[in-house]
């Protein structure tokens, strides 16, 4: 019996997902630079021709994974924004979600790595974080203003320096968890981590 158009779509979707999920696993285990298309196709048991039918390059697979990372965290942050009333609570819960993904291990943690890597690129280039919705972006701005009001002696430039350092630290933690998952046996408590950061800023203020 010949395949219908719906059967073919289901097969295409399945192959697409297999390539994306296999690439995600390999990128998380070996790092993006070390993974080759040959490694991806062998793991999927697909030909190179089939790979190129769905993706033009390894970079295009990474872009798809980045889109999923951004969408995932956009949804998570939207959920947090709806259930928190203060900016401080919003930032604390956001940190906890990020650390929860880091604590889970290499594959899920790779979404965090991509998110933080993009954030640092945005910060260093002076761009607004484009992958966040306007609603979430505004919530983050309000949260930062709320904390700034508690720290009147800080200049915005100094707070930005601390923020970049904080994101860099999380990115470093994420990379360590990817490359050496057994090295960090203890999970990090997001609430405690956030309170320690605030205590540090208040002590320096």
Secondary structure as GFF3:
##gff-version 3
##sequence-region A 1 205
A	DSSP	alpha_helix	5	30	.	.	.	ID=ss1
A	DSSP	alpha_helix	37	44	.	.	.	ID=ss2
A	DSSP	alpha_helix	48	54	.	.	.	ID=ss3
A	DSSP	alpha_helix	58	83	.	.	.	ID=ss4
A	DSSP	alpha_helix	87	104	.	.	.	ID=ss5
A	DSSP	alpha_helix	106	125	.	.	.	ID=ss6
A	DSSP	alpha_helix	134	150	.	.	.	ID=ss7
A	DSSP	alpha_helix	156	179	.	.	.	ID=ss8
A	DSSP	alpha_helix	190	204	.	.	.	ID=ss9
###
